[in-house]
Amino acid sequence: MTGFLERDSALRALRDGGVIGMATDTVYGVAASLGQPAAIAALFALKRRPRSVALPILADSLEAIEQLGIAWEPRARRLSDALWPGALTIVVSVPHELAVLVGGTGDSAGFRVPDDDDLRGLLHESGPLVVSSANEHGEVPSRNAADVLRSFAERDEFRGVLDGGERGGEASTVVVLEENSWRVARAGTVGTRDLARYLD
């Protein structure tokens, strides 16, 4: 049975194209390196997630996101300046190749800088990660490392979990920035009124 990982072994697993579990600032997630397309495909398989449902990307900073060739438009910058690090995923237009890599049905992807010092430190070393909640698609997210192992330890795609203690946070809000409008794709910690303050 696959078990617990230390930080160094978690980083090695990500660089080697593995999928790992880890604590975020909200719930536990499963993660793969954005630079490992086969690992991203394995993450979709692990979660039994349809390719039409795009995977979000976590990074340690806005600078790391811009280095992916993302044009961070003024509305997105107002949100990220005010509400990052935090539980807000911002969906913006991205190059077609990146959109295909993370799934979905259009040329867009969601980004987040998490409000957790340890996780941002890991992301600084690993580079941006594709991360989704540690549960099969449509199921309840895992809130501790033992839950992650119960869900995924027997799966070939899974290398183990980095234990970050209990997590009880609400899932991040997902806001989609379209050309002349915006919408909330998933309600979460950040409310619509808070978003409107920076977007309207």
Secondary structure as GFF3:
##gff-version 3
##sequence-region A 1 200
A	DSSP	beta_strand	4	5	.	.	.	ID=ss1
A	DSSP	alpha_helix	7	15	.	.	.	ID=ss2
A	DSSP	beta_strand	19	23	.	.	.	ID=ss3
A	DSSP	beta_strand	28	33	.	.	.	ID=ss4
A	DSSP	alpha_helix	37	47	.	.	.	ID=ss5
A	DSSP	beta_strand	57	58	.	.	.	ID=ss6
A	DSSP	alpha_helix	62	66	.	.	.	ID=ss7
A	DSSP	alpha_helix	74	83	.	.	.	ID=ss8
A	DSSP	beta_strand	88	93	.	.	.	ID=ss9
A	DSSP	alpha_helix	96	102	.	.	.	ID=ss10
A	DSSP	beta_strand	108	112	.	.	.	ID=ss11
A	DSSP	alpha_helix	117	126	.	.	.	ID=ss12
A	DSSP	beta_strand	129	133	.	.	.	ID=ss13
A	DSSP	alpha_helix	145	152	.	.	.	ID=ss14
A	DSSP	beta_strand	158	162	.	.	.	ID=ss15
A	DSSP	beta_strand	173	177	.	.	.	ID=ss16
A	DSSP	beta_strand	182	186	.	.	.	ID=ss17
A	DSSP	alpha_helix	192	199	.	.	.	ID=ss18
###
